[in-house]
Each structure stands twice: as C-alpha cells, then as structure tokens.
Amino acid sequence: MAVSVDKTSLLDMRMNEVFDWSDSTLPVRDAIWDHFMEASNHNTDKTAVEAKKYEDMSEADLKPAVEKLLK
C-alpha cells in the first residue's frame, strides 16, 4: 500500500515549527495570506492570485521562497 503525502503539508505547519527565526504560531499558509493582504491593501482577489503561487510550489522550493518573503 502506497502512502500519499500531501504536497502542501509545509503550508499547514506553524511558522515557528518551520522557521527558527519565527515565534508566530500561525500556519505558514495564513502568514503568506496575511502578508499579501497587507501588500495589496486588503484586496482579496490580488491576494488569492499571489498566494496561489505558493500553493503550487514543491516543498523544496516552498521553504526558501517563504523565508525570502517573510523574514
């Protein structure tokens, strides 16, 4: 029986579990969303487009991209 691993599992982990520089308990997905909401003056449509890019990334690309975005 094959084990299926969700490719977005890192997005569902808490920021402080993934990054030693963060003390936030928000899920990574929510931290990305909040960042883009602020950057787009709370435009949900623009935020959804930007956040979607991170959902489509591989785990290997996601962590460094989020670190660059939020650190």
C-alpha positions in Angstrom: 0.0 0.0 0.0 1.5 3.4 -1.1 1.5 6.2 1.4 0.2 9.5 0.0 1.9 12.7 1.2 0.1 16.0 0.8 2.4 18.3 -1.2 1.2 21.3 0.9 2.0 19.9 4.3 4.6 22.6 5.0 1.8 25.2 4.3 -0.2 23.7 7.2 2.6 23.7 9.7 3.1 26.6 12.2 5.6 29.3 11.3 7.6 28.6 14.5 7.8 24.9 13.6 9.3 25.6 10.2 11.5 28.6 10.8 13.7 29.1 13.8 13.5 32.8 13.4 9.7 33.0 13.8 7.8 32.9 17.0 4.4 33.0 15.2 2.0 30.1 15.7 0.1 31.0 12.5 0.2 28.3 9.8 2.6 29.2 7.0 -0.4 29.4 4.7 -2.0 32.1 6.9 1.2 34.1 7.2 1.6 34.2 3.4 -2.1 35.2 3.1 -1.7 38.0 5.7 1.5 39.3 4.0 -0.2 39.6 0.6 -3.4 41.1 2.1 -1.3 43.9 3.7 0.7 44.4 0.5 -2.4 44.6 -1.7 -4.3 47.0 0.6 -6.7 44.1 1.6 -7.6 43.2 -2.0 -8.8 39.6 -1.7 -8.6 38.9 -5.5 -5.0 40.1 -5.8 -4.1 38.2 -2.6 -5.6 35.0 -3.9 -3.5 35.2 -7.1 -0.3 35.8 -5.2 -0.9 33.1 -2.5 -1.8 30.5 -5.2 1.8 30.6 -6.5 3.0 29.3 -3.1 0.4 26.5 -3.1 1.7 25.3 -6.4 5.4 25.1 -5.4 7.2 22.0 -4.5 8.2 21.5 -0.8 11.8 22.0 -1.8 11.1 25.4 -3.3 8.4 26.5 -0.8 10.5 26.9 2.3 13.2 29.2 0.8 10.6 31.2 -1.0 8.5 31.7 2.1 11.7 32.6 4.1 12.6 35.2 1.5 9.1 36.6 1.5 8.5 36.8 5.3 11.9 37.1 7.0 
